Structures are given as structure tokens and as C-alpha cells.
């Protein structure tokens, strides 16, 4: 098969492209480079990069046709919760209208295999401490609602023969190589690194949660494991197996204070936090149940929290100006 990876120059997307190429898959990338970086693909000269938006229907159809695409891995879109609250129209336009445009191209060109980048944000503030794929979805942000709408739309497109797998990532961290690191500062690990560089304490939103150390507990998963999950999902669809919806996490919780402790051990810096109030709607503990993806796709995350922090720190230092 030939796979189109949208958003393939982004943080997660580039890891997916590298993993698919290493697995021997034929890949072409479509990315508008609004947040992506073509440099992340420099080591893959055999992978074509088409610069443009999934909302450009003409470009989508041309890329599908000229590259003989038979499957899509869709990661393009907006991904910041706070930004989605401030500008919900942008998120519905990019994440839902963009998906519609891409699916129109797929239907026109007979592309019937589709892997969708979803998010654990679709669950919102779940009642269960261990979240499985049947947990009620009550997203709290426009970002989460656009991801859930995307899942629903893809499910409906089975009417014309589309087979879909949706991957709900939990808290992604780490880097496979320095040039592939997370350059944003909306996620916990780069936020802590940024605080260290600025010689200020990282923020801890509440130390009175009902958890062993009082700080929120999350399921952190290495970005390379997330990329491997995409390869497993794509290969299962290519083999004619039915799609599904899967959590992508380690199935283990790490508290924010644990993360800060490991960052201190890896970097040698002082990560003593400044404690501030809880954020509204911030659950105390969210950990993925990962039995379904292990059973159906044979996938299980293998890298631990120290792997994530150490690789992320190496990438962060390499990307900072001297």
C-alpha cells in the first residue's frame, strides 16, 4: 500500500512517518508547515513532502492521484485546548471541515483505509480512574469535541466502504531523535524544561488531589510508542482486518510530582514547583486501559517515563539557541 500521512512534519506526525518508512511502507506527506517543520523529514529523502492544507480539495485529490495513495494516516489539525476555547471556529474549520475535505478526496479516489489521530480529550473528566474505550465521552473543550466529531464522521463513512481505526492518545512525550523533538510548550515536559531555562519554578496546579502525593496522575506515553501504534493500525487495515477505536497509553499512571522528580534527576535542575490552584475540570487521575489494542493489534508501549524525559531533554537542548 501507499500511505498519505497528513501533518507528517509535526511532532507526532514526523515520528509516524519515520516509523512507517522504517517498517518498509511507502509514504507521502501532506503538511501546510504552519506548525510542522520540513527538517524533521530531512533524513527521509525518499518520502515526498507536499506543502499544503487538507482543506485544499484540489491539492488533496492531486496528491492522492499522483502518488497512488491507497490509505491515509490523518494527523493534520489544531491541537491546543486553550487555543480551541479562545477560537472554536478555527478548530471546527481545521479539524472537522478539513477532515470532510480529505474524506471527499478519499471517496472520489477510492481510498478505503484510514487511521485517525484522535485524543484522550474526548473523555473529558471521566468518572473511572482507568479509562477504557467504552467509557462515556464528554469532552470539555472545542478541541475534544472536534476529535469526537471526527470519530463519528469516520464511523458514518463506513456506508461507502471506509475502514477506520481511531487512536486516542494519552499524554505524549519524548523524542526518537533530537531533530524530532517537541518544540511547543503546551505539554507538561517541555513546560518544565522552559521553566528550568528561565530559572523559575514549574507550576503545579493543585497539591490536594485525591492521589498518593496530591498531584494529578496521568498516563504518559513515549511518542515512539505512539508512532508504533500507527504502524500496527495501518498494517491491520491493509491486511483487511476491521477497524476500531483504541486507547494509546502505557496503562500506568505517573503523577506530576513524579515527572518533576525524574526531570530533576535527568537534568540536574531544581524542579521544586510553585503550587497554585487546581484548574477547573482537571481530573485527579486519568490512566488508559490498554487491553483492547494489545488484543486486537498486538501493540503494547514499551518505553518508560525515564526514557521519555531523557530523550525529550536531549532534543530540547539540541533545539535551543546557544
TORNUMAR-980276 format. One record per residue (C-alpha): residue number from 1; y, z, x. Coordinates in steps of 0.25 Angstrom, whole numbers, plus 5000, padded with zeros to 4 digits. Layout:
BEGIN
node i: NUM; v: Y; w: Z; u: X
...
! end
This chain:
BEGIN
node i: 1; v: 5000; w: 5000; u: 5000
node i: 2; v: 5015; w: 4998; u: 5004
node i: 3; v: 5023; w: 5010; u: 5000
node i: 4; v: 5038; w: 5011; u: 4997
node i: 5; v: 5044; w: 5025; u: 5001
node i: 6; v: 5057; w: 5027; u: 4995
node i: 7; v: 5066; w: 5037; u: 5002
node i: 8; v: 5058; w: 5035; u: 5015
node i: 9; v: 5069; w: 5038; u: 5024
node i: 10; v: 5071; w: 5052; u: 5019
node i: 11; v: 5066; w: 5065; u: 5024
node i: 12; v: 5053; w: 5066; u: 5016
node i: 13; v: 5052; w: 5051; u: 5014
node i: 14; v: 5052; w: 5047; u: 5029
node i: 15; v: 5041; w: 5057; u: 5031
node i: 16; v: 5033; w: 5050; u: 5019
node i: 17; v: 5036; w: 5036; u: 5026
node i: 18; v: 5031; w: 5041; u: 5039
node i: 19; v: 5018; w: 5047; u: 5033
node i: 20; v: 5015; w: 5035; u: 5025
node i: 21; v: 5017; w: 5026; u: 5037
node i: 22; v: 5008; w: 5035; u: 5046
node i: 23; v: 4998; w: 5034; u: 5035
node i: 24; v: 4998; w: 5019; u: 5036
node i: 25; v: 5005; w: 5016; u: 5023
node i: 26; v: 5015; w: 5004; u: 5022
node i: 27; v: 5029; w: 5010; u: 5019
node i: 28; v: 5043; w: 5004; u: 5016
node i: 29; v: 5054; w: 5014; u: 5014
node i: 30; v: 5066; w: 5013; u: 5004
node i: 31; v: 5077; w: 5023; u: 5006
node i: 32; v: 5092; w: 5022; u: 5004
node i: 33; v: 5095; w: 5031; u: 5016
node i: 34; v: 5104; w: 5040; u: 5008
node i: 35; v: 5097; w: 5052; u: 5014
node i: 36; v: 5086; w: 5045; u: 5021
node i: 37; v: 5086; w: 5041; u: 5036
node i: 38; v: 5080; w: 5028; u: 5041
node i: 39; v: 5078; w: 5035; u: 5054
node i: 40; v: 5067; w: 5043; u: 5048
node i: 41; v: 5059; w: 5029; u: 5048
node i: 42; v: 5062; w: 5024; u: 5061
node i: 43; v: 5049; w: 5027; u: 5067
node i: 44; v: 5042; w: 5018; u: 5056
node i: 45; v: 5047; w: 5004; u: 5059
node i: 46; v: 5036; w: 4999; u: 5050
node i: 47; v: 5042; w: 5005; u: 5038
node i: 48; v: 5053; w: 4997; u: 5031
node i: 49; v: 5065; w: 5004; u: 5026
node i: 50; v: 5073; w: 4998; u: 5015
node i: 51; v: 5086; w: 5005; u: 5013
node i: 52; v: 5090; w: 5006; u: 4998
node i: 53; v: 5088; w: 5014; u: 4985
node i: 54; v: 5077; w: 5015; u: 4976
node i: 55; v: 5087; w: 5013; u: 4965
node i: 56; v: 5090; w: 4999; u: 4970
node i: 57; v: 5079; w: 4992; u: 4961
node i: 58; v: 5081; w: 4978; u: 4969
node i: 59; v: 5078; w: 4985; u: 4982
node i: 60; v: 5066; w: 4993; u: 4977
node i: 61; v: 5060; w: 4980; u: 4972
node i: 62; v: 5062; w: 4973; u: 4984
node i: 63; v: 5057; w: 4984; u: 4993
node i: 64; v: 5044; w: 4985; u: 4984
node i: 65; v: 5042; w: 4970; u: 4984
node i: 66; v: 5045; w: 4967; u: 4999
node i: 67; v: 5036; w: 4978; u: 5004
node i: 68; v: 5025; w: 4976; u: 4995
node i: 69; v: 5026; w: 4991; u: 4990
node i: 70; v: 5014; w: 4996; u: 4982
node i: 71; v: 5018; w: 5011; u: 4982
node i: 72; v: 5031; w: 5019; u: 4982
node i: 73; v: 5033; w: 5033; u: 4988
node i: 74; v: 5047; w: 5037; u: 4982
node i: 75; v: 5055; w: 5048; u: 4989
node i: 76; v: 5069; w: 5042; u: 4988
node i: 77; v: 5079; w: 5050; u: 4980
node i: 78; v: 5088; w: 5062; u: 4980
node i: 79; v: 5082; w: 5076; u: 4983
node i: 80; v: 5092; w: 5087; u: 4983
node i: 81; v: 5092; w: 5097; u: 4972
node i: 82; v: 5107; w: 5102; u: 4973
node i: 83; v: 5112; w: 5087; u: 4974
node i: 84; v: 5104; w: 5084; u: 4962
node i: 85; v: 5111; w: 5095; u: 4954
node i: 86; v: 5124; w: 5090; u: 4958
node i: 87; v: 5121; w: 5075; u: 4956
node i: 88; v: 5110; w: 5074; u: 4946
node i: 89; v: 5114; w: 5059; u: 4943
node i: 90; v: 5111; w: 5055; u: 4957
node i: 91; v: 5097; w: 5061; u: 4957
node i: 92; v: 5093; w: 5055; u: 4944
node i: 93; v: 5098; w: 5041; u: 4949
node i: 94; v: 5092; w: 5042; u: 4962
node i: 95; v: 5079; w: 5049; u: 4959
node i: 96; v: 5076; w: 5044; u: 4945
node i: 97; v: 5083; w: 5031; u: 4944
node i: 98; v: 5079; w: 5028; u: 4958
node i: 99; v: 5064; w: 5030; u: 4954
node i: 100; v: 5066; w: 5022; u: 4942
node i: 101; v: 5071; w: 5010; u: 4950
node i: 102; v: 5060; w: 5012; u: 4960
node i: 103; v: 5049; w: 5012; u: 4949
node i: 104; v: 5055; w: 5000; u: 4943
node i: 105; v: 5053; w: 4993; u: 4956
node i: 106; v: 5038; w: 4998; u: 4957
node i: 107; v: 5035; w: 4993; u: 4943
node i: 108; v: 5041; w: 4980; u: 4946
node i: 109; v: 5033; w: 4978; u: 4959
node i: 110; v: 5020; w: 4984; u: 4955
node i: 111; v: 5021; w: 4997; u: 4963
node i: 112; v: 5012; w: 5007; u: 4957
node i: 113; v: 5010; w: 5019; u: 4967
node i: 114; v: 5022; w: 5029; u: 4968
node i: 115; v: 5023; w: 5042; u: 4976
node i: 116; v: 5035; w: 5050; u: 4971
node i: 117; v: 5043; w: 5061; u: 4979
node i: 118; v: 5045; w: 5072; u: 4969
node i: 119; v: 5048; w: 5087; u: 4971
node i: 120; v: 5044; w: 5101; u: 4968
node i: 121; v: 5058; w: 5102; u: 4962
node i: 122; v: 5052; w: 5096; u: 4949
node i: 123; v: 5046; w: 5110; u: 4947
node i: 124; v: 5060; w: 5117; u: 4946
node i: 125; v: 5057; w: 5132; u: 4946
node i: 126; v: 5042; w: 5133; u: 4943
node i: 127; v: 5036; w: 5145; u: 4937
node i: 128; v: 5024; w: 5144; u: 4946
node i: 129; v: 5025; w: 5148; u: 4961
node i: 130; v: 5015; w: 5138; u: 4964
node i: 131; v: 5019; w: 5124; u: 4958
node i: 132; v: 5008; w: 5114; u: 4954
node i: 133; v: 5011; w: 5100; u: 4949
node i: 134; v: 5009; w: 5105; u: 4935
node i: 135; v: 5020; w: 5115; u: 4936
node i: 136; v: 5031; w: 5113; u: 4925
node i: 137; v: 5042; w: 5104; u: 4931
node i: 138; v: 5056; w: 5110; u: 4928
node i: 139; v: 5065; w: 5104; u: 4939
node i: 140; v: 5079; w: 5111; u: 4941
node i: 141; v: 5087; w: 5100; u: 4947
node i: 142; v: 5090; w: 5086; u: 4945
node i: 143; v: 5082; w: 5083; u: 4957
node i: 144; v: 5070; w: 5089; u: 4952
node i: 145; v: 5072; w: 5083; u: 4938
node i: 146; v: 5073; w: 5069; u: 4945
node i: 147; v: 5060; w: 5071; u: 4952
node i: 148; v: 5053; w: 5075; u: 4940
node i: 149; v: 5058; w: 5063; u: 4932
node i: 150; v: 5053; w: 5054; u: 4943
node i: 151; v: 5039; w: 5060; u: 4942
node i: 152; v: 5040; w: 5058; u: 4927
node i: 153; v: 5045; w: 5044; u: 4928
node i: 154; v: 5034; w: 5040; u: 4938
node i: 155; v: 5023; w: 5046; u: 4929
node i: 156; v: 5028; w: 5037; u: 4918
node i: 157; v: 5027; w: 5025; u: 4927
node i: 158; v: 5012; w: 5026; u: 4927
node i: 159; v: 5014; w: 5018; u: 4914
node i: 160; v: 5015; w: 5006; u: 4923
node i: 161; v: 5005; w: 5009; u: 4933
node i: 162; v: 5013; w: 5018; u: 4943
node i: 163; v: 5004; w: 5029; u: 4950
node i: 164; v: 5013; w: 5040; u: 4955
node i: 165; v: 5012; w: 5052; u: 4964
node i: 166; v: 5024; w: 5062; u: 4963
node i: 167; v: 5025; w: 5072; u: 4975
node i: 168; v: 5032; w: 5085; u: 4972
node i: 169; v: 5037; w: 5090; u: 4986
node i: 170; v: 5040; w: 5105; u: 4988
node i: 171; v: 5049; w: 5109; u: 5000
node i: 172; v: 5048; w: 5099; u: 5011
node i: 173; v: 5051; w: 5102; u: 5025
node i: 174; v: 5048; w: 5098; u: 5039
node i: 175; v: 5048; w: 5084; u: 5047
node i: 176; v: 5037; w: 5076; u: 5053
node i: 177; v: 5047; w: 5071; u: 5064
node i: 178; v: 5062; w: 5075; u: 5068
node i: 179; v: 5067; w: 5062; u: 5062
node i: 180; v: 5061; w: 5064; u: 5049
node i: 181; v: 5067; w: 5078; u: 5047
node i: 182; v: 5074; w: 5083; u: 5034
node i: 183; v: 5089; w: 5080; u: 5037
node i: 184; v: 5094; w: 5087; u: 5024
node i: 185; v: 5098; w: 5101; u: 5022
node i: 186; v: 5094; w: 5103; u: 5007
node i: 187; v: 5080; w: 5109; u: 5011
node i: 188; v: 5077; w: 5123; u: 5016
node i: 189; v: 5072; w: 5120; u: 5030
node i: 190; v: 5084; w: 5110; u: 5034
node i: 191; v: 5094; w: 5120; u: 5027
node i: 192; v: 5089; w: 5131; u: 5036
node i: 193; v: 5090; w: 5122; u: 5049
node i: 194; v: 5104; w: 5119; u: 5045
node i: 195; v: 5107; w: 5133; u: 5043
node i: 196; v: 5102; w: 5136; u: 5057
node i: 197; v: 5110; w: 5125; u: 5063
node i: 198; v: 5123; w: 5131; u: 5057
node i: 199; v: 5119; w: 5145; u: 5061
node i: 200; v: 5119; w: 5150; u: 5047
node i: 201; v: 5108; w: 5157; u: 5039
node i: 202; v: 5100; w: 5149; u: 5030
node i: 203; v: 5101; w: 5153; u: 5015
node i: 204; v: 5090; w: 5160; u: 5007
node i: 205; v: 5092; w: 5158; u: 4992
node i: 206; v: 5087; w: 5172; u: 4988
node i: 207; v: 5078; w: 5182; u: 4995
node i: 208; v: 5074; w: 5189; u: 4982
node i: 209; v: 5064; w: 5179; u: 4977
node i: 210; v: 5050; w: 5184; u: 4972
node i: 211; v: 5043; w: 5179; u: 4984
node i: 212; v: 5037; w: 5187; u: 4996
node i: 213; v: 5050; w: 5186; u: 5005
node i: 214; v: 5060; w: 5184; u: 4993
node i: 215; v: 5064; w: 5170; u: 4997
node i: 216; v: 5059; w: 5157; u: 4990
node i: 217; v: 5046; w: 5151; u: 4993
node i: 218; v: 5044; w: 5136; u: 4993
node i: 219; v: 5033; w: 5126; u: 4997
node i: 220; v: 5037; w: 5119; u: 5010
node i: 221; v: 5030; w: 5106; u: 5014
node i: 222; v: 5031; w: 5098; u: 5026
node i: 223; v: 5037; w: 5084; u: 5024
node i: 224; v: 5026; w: 5078; u: 5032
node i: 225; v: 5016; w: 5084; u: 5021
node i: 226; v: 5025; w: 5078; u: 5010
node i: 227; v: 5024; w: 5065; u: 5017
node i: 228; v: 5009; w: 5066; u: 5018
node i: 229; v: 5008; w: 5069; u: 5003
node i: 230; v: 5015; w: 5056; u: 5000
node i: 231; v: 5005; w: 5048; u: 5009
node i: 232; v: 4994; w: 5055; u: 5001
node i: 233; v: 5000; w: 5052; u: 4988
node i: 234; v: 5003; w: 5037; u: 4991
node i: 235; v: 4989; w: 5035; u: 4996
node i: 236; v: 4983; w: 5041; u: 4984
node i: 237; v: 4991; w: 5032; u: 4975
node i: 238; v: 4988; w: 5020; u: 4984
node i: 239; v: 4973; w: 5023; u: 4982
node i: 240; v: 4975; w: 5022; u: 4967
node i: 241; v: 4974; w: 5037; u: 4964
node i: 242; v: 4982; w: 5043; u: 4953
node i: 243; v: 4996; w: 5049; u: 4956
node i: 244; v: 5000; w: 5063; u: 4953
node i: 245; v: 5011; w: 5074; u: 4955
node i: 246; v: 5009; w: 5083; u: 4967
node i: 247; v: 5016; w: 5094; u: 4974
node i: 248; v: 5018; w: 5093; u: 4989
node i: 249; v: 5019; w: 5106; u: 4996
node i: 250; v: 5011; w: 5115; u: 5004
node i: 251; v: 5007; w: 5125; u: 4993
node i: 252; v: 5013; w: 5136; u: 5001
node i: 253; v: 5026; w: 5144; u: 5000
node i: 254; v: 5035; w: 5147; u: 5011
node i: 255; v: 5047; w: 5156; u: 5008
node i: 256; v: 5061; w: 5152; u: 5012
node i: 257; v: 5061; w: 5164; u: 5022
node i: 258; v: 5048; w: 5159; u: 5028
node i: 259; v: 5055; w: 5146; u: 5030
node i: 260; v: 5067; w: 5153; u: 5037
node i: 261; v: 5057; w: 5161; u: 5046
node i: 262; v: 5050; w: 5148; u: 5050
node i: 263; v: 5063; w: 5141; u: 5053
node i: 264; v: 5067; w: 5153; u: 5062
node i: 265; v: 5054; w: 5152; u: 5069
node i: 266; v: 5055; w: 5137; u: 5072
node i: 267; v: 5070; w: 5136; u: 5075
node i: 268; v: 5073; w: 5150; u: 5081
node i: 269; v: 5085; w: 5151; u: 5072
node i: 270; v: 5089; w: 5163; u: 5063
node i: 271; v: 5085; w: 5159; u: 5049
node i: 272; v: 5089; w: 5173; u: 5042
node i: 273; v: 5094; w: 5168; u: 5029
node i: 274; v: 5107; w: 5171; u: 5021
node i: 275; v: 5101; w: 5175; u: 5007
node i: 276; v: 5109; w: 5170; u: 4995
node i: 277; v: 5106; w: 5170; u: 4980
node i: 278; v: 5094; w: 5163; u: 4974
node i: 279; v: 5096; w: 5148; u: 4970
node i: 280; v: 5095; w: 5146; u: 4955
node i: 281; v: 5082; w: 5141; u: 4951
node i: 282; v: 5076; w: 5143; u: 4965
node i: 283; v: 5061; w: 5147; u: 4962
node i: 284; v: 5055; w: 5158; u: 4971
node i: 285; v: 5043; w: 5151; u: 4975
node i: 286; v: 5038; w: 5136; u: 4973
node i: 287; v: 5025; w: 5132; u: 4980
node i: 288; v: 5017; w: 5120; u: 4977
node i: 289; v: 5003; w: 5119; u: 4972
node i: 290; v: 4997; w: 5108; u: 4981
node i: 291; v: 4983; w: 5107; u: 4976
node i: 292; v: 4985; w: 5094; u: 4968
node i: 293; v: 4990; w: 5086; u: 4979
node i: 294; v: 4979; w: 5091; u: 4988
node i: 295; v: 4968; w: 5088; u: 4978
node i: 296; v: 4973; w: 5074; u: 4974
node i: 297; v: 4980; w: 5069; u: 4987
node i: 298; v: 4973; w: 5077; u: 4997
node i: 299; v: 4986; w: 5082; u: 5002
node i: 300; v: 4990; w: 5095; u: 5008
node i: 301; v: 5002; w: 5099; u: 5016
node i: 302; v: 4998; w: 5104; u: 5030
node i: 303; v: 5011; w: 5108; u: 5037
node i: 304; v: 5016; w: 5122; u: 5037
node i: 305; v: 5030; w: 5128; u: 5036
node i: 306; v: 5032; w: 5129; u: 5051
node i: 307; v: 5029; w: 5114; u: 5052
node i: 308; v: 5040; w: 5111; u: 5043
node i: 309; v: 5050; w: 5120; u: 5049
node i: 310; v: 5047; w: 5116; u: 5063
node i: 311; v: 5047; w: 5101; u: 5060
node i: 312; v: 5059; w: 5102; u: 5052
node i: 313; v: 5067; w: 5109; u: 5063
node i: 314; v: 5063; w: 5099; u: 5074
node i: 315; v: 5068; w: 5088; u: 5065
node i: 316; v: 5081; w: 5096; u: 5061
node i: 317; v: 5084; w: 5098; u: 5076
node i: 318; v: 5082; w: 5083; u: 5079
node i: 319; v: 5091; w: 5079; u: 5068
node i: 320; v: 5103; w: 5088; u: 5071
node i: 321; v: 5114; w: 5083; u: 5079
node i: 322; v: 5115; w: 5089; u: 5093
! end
